[in-house]
Amino acid sequence: IASNGPVVLTERTDVLSVGRVDAAFWVCGTFEVHDGRITLWRDRFDWVDFSLAWVRGGTKALIAGLRSRR
């Protein structure tokens, strides 16, 4: 997290879940804060990283499912 006046920048990992599949991907957020309230919120992410997160999550779910059948 970094700030300069009313502008705040964040880098974080978001996780979206669908069933047993969790997709964790990088997000950069820009906020403007005035009088203690967020007045502007923009998020940015990379589509390649987002897509690969679903591949990684699906692979992990598949492997976990195969292991539980043993």
Contacts in CASP RR format, 6 or more apart in sequence:
PFRMAT RR
TARGET T0000
AUTHOR 0000-0000-0000
METHOD contacts of the structure
MODEL  1
IASNGPVVLTERTDVLSVGRVDAAFWVCGTFEVHDGRITLWRDRFDWVDF
SLAWVRGGTKALIAGLRSRR
1 8 0 8 1.000
1 9 0 8 1.000
1 10 0 8 1.000
2 8 0 8 1.000
2 9 0 8 1.000
3 9 0 8 1.000
6 32 0 8 1.000
6 33 0 8 1.000
6 34 0 8 1.000
7 30 0 8 1.000
7 31 0 8 1.000
7 32 0 8 1.000
8 30 0 8 1.000
8 31 0 8 1.000
8 32 0 8 1.000
8 33 0 8 1.000
9 28 0 8 1.000
9 29 0 8 1.000
9 30 0 8 1.000
9 31 0 8 1.000
10 28 0 8 1.000
10 29 0 8 1.000
10 30 0 8 1.000
10 31 0 8 1.000
11 26 0 8 1.000
11 27 0 8 1.000
11 28 0 8 1.000
11 29 0 8 1.000
12 26 0 8 1.000
12 27 0 8 1.000
12 29 0 8 1.000
13 24 0 8 1.000
13 25 0 8 1.000
13 26 0 8 1.000
13 27 0 8 1.000
14 24 0 8 1.000
14 25 0 8 1.000
14 27 0 8 1.000
14 45 0 8 1.000
15 22 0 8 1.000
15 23 0 8 1.000
15 24 0 8 1.000
16 22 0 8 1.000
16 23 0 8 1.000
16 25 0 8 1.000
16 53 0 8 1.000
17 23 0 8 1.000
19 61 0 8 1.000
20 61 0 8 1.000
20 64 0 8 1.000
20 65 0 8 1.000
21 54 0 8 1.000
21 57 0 8 1.000
21 58 0 8 1.000
21 60 0 8 1.000
21 61 0 8 1.000
22 57 0 8 1.000
22 60 0 8 1.000
22 61 0 8 1.000
23 50 0 8 1.000
23 53 0 8 1.000
23 54 0 8 1.000
23 56 0 8 1.000
23 57 0 8 1.000
24 53 0 8 1.000
24 56 0 8 1.000
24 57 0 8 1.000
25 45 0 8 1.000
25 46 0 8 1.000
25 49 0 8 1.000
25 50 0 8 1.000
25 52 0 8 1.000
25 53 0 8 1.000
26 45 0 8 1.000
26 46 0 8 1.000
26 49 0 8 1.000
27 43 0 8 1.000
27 44 0 8 1.000
27 45 0 8 1.000
28 43 0 8 1.000
28 44 0 8 1.000
28 45 0 8 1.000
29 41 0 8 1.000
29 42 0 8 1.000
29 43 0 8 1.000
29 44 0 8 1.000
30 40 0 8 1.000
30 41 0 8 1.000
30 42 0 8 1.000
30 43 0 8 1.000
30 44 0 8 1.000
31 38 0 8 1.000
31 40 0 8 1.000
31 41 0 8 1.000
31 42 0 8 1.000
32 38 0 8 1.000
32 39 0 8 1.000
32 40 0 8 1.000
33 39 0 8 1.000
END
